[in-house]
Amino acid sequence: MIIDSIGLKIARIILWLMMPALLIDALNGWLIREVPSAVSISQLYRISVMSLIFIWLARHSRDGWLILSGGFFILLACVSYHSFFYSQNSWLVLDLHFQLRLMLHFIFFIFLKTYINIIAKHEMRRTRFNSYVHSLFWFSYVVIAANIVAGVMGVGYSTVAQFAGKEEDAFGGLGFFKAGNDVGSTFVVIAGVAMFWTWTRSKKIGKYIFLGVVSLLLAVLLQTKTVIAGILIMWTAIPLVCSGLVLPNLRVRKKPLMIVLLVLTALISLLSWLVSAEMGIVKKFLYFYSQQGLLFAVLTGRDYFAGMAIQLITSSYSLGDLLFGRGWSLYLQGMANLYDGREKLVEIDYFDVFMIDGLVGLILQGAFWLFYLAQAYIGSRHSSVARSVLFIDLLLLGIAGTAGHVLYSTLNSMFIALLNTLPLLERAMVAGQTSVPNVEIDDATICPSGK
């Protein structure tokens, strides 16, 4: 396969644009806070990246281009239904924006999959891209960590200020990120990959424990129950997943044992201090508990809003609505009629996607994730990478059903795509070492991490 120089340049631009994705989201949050009427640079950035990917795929992967075009065609059929039957209520721009959010992770995935196939037998490009993926994840981890710490120091957005009584009494923060749950699901993906790499590559249990403690501390500072639970689950499960769910036959040595005891003691002390200080997450939990009880507090009211959505479906959804949904704005208006005039998503992704795009949209999104799970499962018998990816994917689907903001998040879409290309990259690295290069590639640098 001959890759033309224009294709190389476009691929290089796309890869460069992917690296600062979270910085752009943070800058966008700062602009929204400082200049409320500012144009969303985050949306402009993603539209630019998507346009470049479609141009690139049209040349280098007709199958990928046709798959994505078919997905968009199906979602545009939903939009056409919303506009034709509910034109007086449906906001077309918001509706189209939601469809792009549903497709974004798969757009990145198709691009990355195609790119890996192209460089699979070219050792220099393959090695550089592998290094680039590692750099992107670790850099993004630092960006999220810096924003969380800045948020706790009072810079940017507070996580749970509305439940802390006064703004100055709020604890926990997002920094310049505006969407808390989106940041949470993104951090679960990034931290999960970082833990997997640390466990399999460093061979030192102390480093793994340190990274787990730092990640858990950041989750606590982020003040999101789902993220705290997700980090704890991954921290415990990844060593088992990497070993094929068999306890590793590790010898207990004095130094690692002392590190474990010291770390756990410090962690317990820190968590005890945070709870005694009446941090925002405790106030938030108690607030919801006082409203409707334990389940309402655990799910932050999502069970109540799910009941409202079911009531809306049974009372007013037609057969066409069940198939194609009612669109973003009409769904929110229907929920507002049941909730004191306030527009509210359920924030359980399966409900929200179904209410907006019906069975058609939900089945299409399910097909994307079924593909991710299938390719990870196929490689899980022989690859700890595939097993870890399968585990994190299942955890994300669980988060989608409890806290939401996974299936249609713009913040985490690129990282979900990168996560699911890790087994493909591993196979390319292994296969490329035993094959003779037969790909003709221009000398221009494709990947920004190499020289």
ZAMARGU-4260 file (C-alpha; in steps of 0.2 Angstrom, whole numbers, plus 5000, padded with zeros to 4 digits):
<rodrens>
0) 5000/5000/5000 | 5007/5017/4995 | 5003/5031/5007 | 5003/5048/4998 | 5012/5063/5006
5) 4995/5073/5008 | 4988/5058/5018 | 5003/5058/5029 | 5001/5077/5032 | 4983/5075/5037
10) 4986/5061/5048 | 5000/5070/5057 | 4989/5085/5059 | 4975/5074/5067 | 4987/5066/5079
15) 4994/5083/5084 | 4976/5090/5087 | 4972/5075/5098 | 4986/5078/5111 | 4980/5094/5118
20) 4961/5089/5118 | 4959/5091/5137 | 4969/5107/5138 | 4957/5114/5124 | 4942/5109/5135
25) 4949/5117/5150 | 4952/5133/5140 | 4935/5132/5134 | 4928/5131/5152 | 4939/5146/5157
30) 4932/5156/5142 | 4914/5152/5147 | 4917/5157/5165 | 4926/5173/5160 | 4916/5178/5144
35) 4899/5170/5144 | 4895/5174/5126 | 4912/5167/5120 | 4911/5155/5105 | 4914/5137/5111
40) 4932/5133/5105 | 4930/5115/5110 | 4915/5112/5098 | 4925/5121/5084 | 4940/5110/5088
45) 4930/5094/5087 | 4921/5099/5071 | 4938/5102/5063 | 4946/5086/5069 | 4930/5076/5063
50) 4931/5085/5046 | 4950/5080/5044 | 4946/5062/5049 | 4932/5061/5036 | 4944/5068/5022
55) 4957/5056/5027 | 4946/5041/5028 | 4939/5045/5011 | 4956/5042/5004 | 4963/5028/5015
60) 4948/5018/5021 | 4933/5018/5010 | 4925/5005/5022 | 4928/5015/5037 | 4921/5030/5028
65) 4906/5021/5023 | 4903/5014/5040 | 4903/5031/5048 | 4892/5038/5034 | 4880/5025/5037
70) 4879/5028/5055 | 4877/5047/5052 | 4863/5043/5040 | 4854/5032/5053 | 4855/5046/5066
75) 4850/5059/5053 | 4834/5049/5050 | 4830/5051/5068 | 4833/5070/5066 | 4822/5071/5051
80) 4808/5062/5061 | 4810/5075/5075 | 4810/5090/5063 | 4795/5084/5053 | 4783/5079/5067
85) 4789/5091/5080 | 4796/5106/5070 | 4789/5119/5082 | 4797/5112/5097 | 4813/5104/5091
90) 4829/5114/5091 | 4839/5107/5076 | 4856/5113/5081 | 4855/5104/5098 | 4848/5089/5090
95) 4862/5088/5077 | 4875/5091/5091 | 4869/5077/5101 | 4870/5065/5086 | 4888/5070/5083
100) 4892/5067/5102 | 4885/5049/5099 | 4896/5046/5085 | 4912/5054/5091 | 4921/5040/5100
105) 4918/5028/5085 | 4925/5042/5073 | 4941/5042/5082 | 4941/5023/5083 | 4939/5021/5064
110) 4953/5033/5061 | 4965/5025/5074 | 4961/5008/5068 | 4965/5012/5050 | 4981/5021/5055
115) 4987/5006/5065 | 4984/4995/5050 | 4994/5007/5039 | 5009/5008/5050 | 5008/4990/5057
120) 5023/4983/5046 | 5034/4999/5047 | 5044/4997/5063 | 5049/5016/5065 | 5032/5022/5063
125) 5024/5009/5074 | 5036/5012/5088 | 5033/5031/5087 | 5015/5029/5088 | 5016/5017/5103
130) 5026/5030/5112 | 5014/5044/5106 | 4999/5034/5114 | 5008/5032/5130 | 5013/5051/5130
135) 4995/5056/5127 | 4988/5046/5141 | 5000/5052/5154 | 4999/5070/5148 | 4980/5069/5150
140) 4982/5062/5167 | 4992/5076/5172 | 4980/5089/5165 | 4965/5082/5174 | 4975/5080/5190
145) 4981/5099/5189 | 4963/5104/5186 | 4956/5094/5201 | 4970/5102/5212 | 4967/5119/5206
150) 4948/5117/5209 | 4951/5112/5227 | 4961/5127/5229 | 4946/5138/5223 | 4951/5140/5205
155) 4937/5137/5192 | 4921/5127/5195 | 4916/5119/5211 | 4910/5101/5211 | 4896/5102/5224
160) 4895/5120/5229 | 4876/5120/5228 | 4875/5107/5242 | 4888/5116/5253 | 4878/5131/5259
165) 4890/5144/5253 | 4901/5145/5238 | 4916/5148/5249 | 4912/5132/5260 | 4912/5120/5245
170) 4925/5107/5244 | 4931/5098/5228 | 4933/5106/5211 | 4934/5103/5193 | 4947/5117/5189
175) 4942/5124/5172 | 4932/5109/5167 | 4914/5113/5167 | 4906/5095/5166 | 4909/5085/5182
180) 4902/5068/5176 | 4911/5069/5160 | 4928/5073/5168 | 4924/5058/5180 | 4921/5045/5166
185) 4936/5052/5157 | 4947/5050/5172 | 4941/5032/5175 | 4948/5028/5157 | 4964/5037/5159
190) 4968/5031/5176 | 4963/5013/5171 | 4975/5012/5157 | 4989/5020/5168 | 4986/5007/5181
195) 4987/4993/5169 | 5003/5000/5161 | 5011/5002/5178 | 5006/4985/5184 | 5013/4976/5169
200) 5028/4986/5165 | 5036/4992/5181 | 5036/4976/5190 | 5036/4985/5206 | 5021/4984/5217
205) 5026/5000/5226 | 5023/5010/5210 | 5007/5002/5207 | 5001/5006/5225 | 5007/5024/5224
210) 4998/5027/5207 | 4982/5019/5215 | 4983/5030/5230 | 4986/5046/5220 | 4971/5041/5208
215) 4960/5038/5223 | 4964/5054/5231 | 4960/5064/5215 | 4944/5054/5214 | 4940/5060/5232
220) 4944/5078/5228 | 4933/5077/5212 | 4919/5073/5224 | 4910/5060/5213 | 4904/5043/5221
225) 4905/5034/5204 | 4923/5039/5201 | 4929/5034/5218 | 4920/5017/5216 | 4927/5015/5199
230) 4945/5019/5204 | 4944/5007/5219 | 4937/4993/5208 | 4951/4995/5195 | 4964/4996/5208
235) 4959/4980/5215 | 4954/4971/5200 | 4968/4975/5187 | 4981/4964/5195 | 4968/4949/5194
240) 4963/4954/5177 | 4981/4954/5170 | 4984/4937/5178 | 4969/4929/5170 | 4959/4931/5186
245) 4971/4920/5196 | 4980/4927/5211 | 4998/4930/5206 | 5010/4920/5216 | 5019/4934/5224
250) 5031/4933/5238 | 5028/4944/5253 | 5044/4954/5256 | 5046/4966/5271 | 5049/4982/5260
255) 5033/4981/5249 | 5023/4976/5265 | 5029/4991/5274 | 5025/5002/5259 | 5007/4995/5258
260) 5004/4998/5277 | 5011/5016/5277 | 5001/5020/5261 | 4985/5012/5268 | 4987/5021/5285
265) 4990/5038/5276 | 4975/5035/5265 | 4963/5030/5279 | 4969/5045/5289 | 4966/5057/5274
270) 4948/5050/5271 | 4944/5051/5289 | 4949/5070/5289 | 4939/5073/5274 | 4924/5066/5281
275) 4926/5074/5298 | 4928/5091/5289 | 4910/5088/5282 | 4916/5089/5264 | 4904/5093/5250
280) 4901/5075/5244 | 4895/5070/5262 | 4883/5085/5262 | 4877/5081/5244 | 4873/5063/5250
285) 4864/5068/5266 | 4854/5081/5256 | 4848/5068/5244 | 4845/5055/5258 | 4834/5068/5267
290) 4824/5070/5251 | 4820/5052/5246 | 4830/5040/5256 | 4845/5029/5253 | 4843/5023/5234
295) 4839/5041/5229 | 4855/5047/5238 | 4866/5033/5230 | 4860/5036/5213 | 4859/5055/5216
300) 4840/5055/5211 | 4842/5046/5195 | 4830/5033/5200 | 4817/5046/5202 | 4820/5054/5185
305) 4820/5037/5177 | 4803/5035/5184 | 4798/5051/5176 | 4805/5045/5159 | 4795/5029/5160
310) 4779/5039/5164 | 4783/5051/5149 | 4785/5036/5138 | 4769/5027/5143 | 4758/5042/5143
315) 4763/5051/5127 | 4776/5042/5116 | 4769/5035/5099 | 4776/5020/5090 | 4786/5032/5079
320) 4793/5040/5095 | 4798/5023/5102 | 4808/5020/5086 | 4816/5037/5082 | 4814/5046/5099
325) 4808/5064/5101 | 4824/5074/5100 | 4834/5083/5113 | 4823/5098/5116 | 4806/5090/5116
330) 4812/5076/5128 | 4818/5090/5140 | 4802/5099/5138 | 4792/5083/5142 | 4803/5080/5157
335) 4800/5098/5163 | 4782/5096/5162 | 4783/5082/5175 | 4797/5091/5186 | 4791/5109/5191
340) 4796/5116/5174 | 4814/5112/5176 | 4822/5103/5161 | 4831/5088/5167 | 4840/5073/5159
345) 4839/5056/5168 | 4858/5055/5167 | 4857/5037/5164 | 4863/5035/5146 | 4852/5021/5141
350) 4837/5031/5146 | 4843/5047/5138 | 4848/5040/5121 | 4832/5030/5120 | 4821/5046/5124
355) 4831/5056/5111 | 4834/5044/5097 | 4823/5029/5101 | 4827/5011/5098 | 4836/5015/5082
360) 4849/5026/5091 | 4850/5015/5106 | 4853/4999/5095 | 4866/5009/5084 | 4876/5014/5100
365) 4874/4996/5107 | 4882/4990/5090 | 4897/5001/5093 | 4900/4995/5110 | 4897/4977/5105
370) 4911/4978/5092 | 4922/4985/5106 | 4918/4971/5118 | 4919/4957/5104 | 4937/4962/5098
375) 4943/4963/5116 | 4935/4947/5121 | 4943/4938/5106 | 4960/4943/5112 | 4957/4941/5130
380) 4963/4923/5131 | 4981/4927/5126 | 4983/4945/5130 | 4982/4955/5147 | 4980/4971/5136
385) 4964/4964/5129 | 4958/4958/5146 | 4961/4975/5154 | 4952/4984/5139 | 4937/4972/5141
390) 4936/4975/5159 | 4937/4994/5158 | 4924/4994/5144 | 4912/4984/5155 | 4915/4996/5169
395) 4911/5011/5158 | 4895/5003/5152 | 4891/5000/5171 | 4895/5019/5174 | 4883/5023/5159
400) 4869/5014/5168 | 4872/5022/5185 | 4880/5040/5183 | 4878/5043/5164 | 4889/5054/5153
405) 4898/5040/5144 | 4889/5035/5128 | 4887/5053/5122 | 4901/5063/5131 | 4913/5073/5120
410) 4926/5074/5134 | 4929/5055/5135 | 4926/5050/5117 | 4944/5051/5111 | 4950/5041/5126
415) 4937/5027/5123 | 4943/5026/5106 | 4961/5025/5111 | 4957/5012/5124 | 4949/5001/5112
420) 4963/5002/5099 | 4976/4996/5112 | 4973/4977/5108 | 4975/4982/5089 | 4991/4991/5093
425) 4998/4977/5103 | 4995/4964/5089 | 5003/4976/5077 | 5018/4978/5088 | 5020/4959/5090
430) 5016/4955/5072 | 5027/4968/5065 | 5042/4961/5074 | 5041/4945/5064 | 5036/4951/5047
435) 5045/4959/5033 | 5040/4977/5030 | 5030/4979/5014 | 5022/4996/5017 | 5029/5010/5007
440) 5028/5026/5017 | 5035/5044/5014 | 5049/5049/5025 | 5039/5063/5032 | 5036/5061/5051
445) 5018/5054/5054 | 5018/5054/5073 | 5022/5070/5083 | 5031/5060/5097 | 5046/5055/5086
450) 5060/5064/5078
</rodrens>
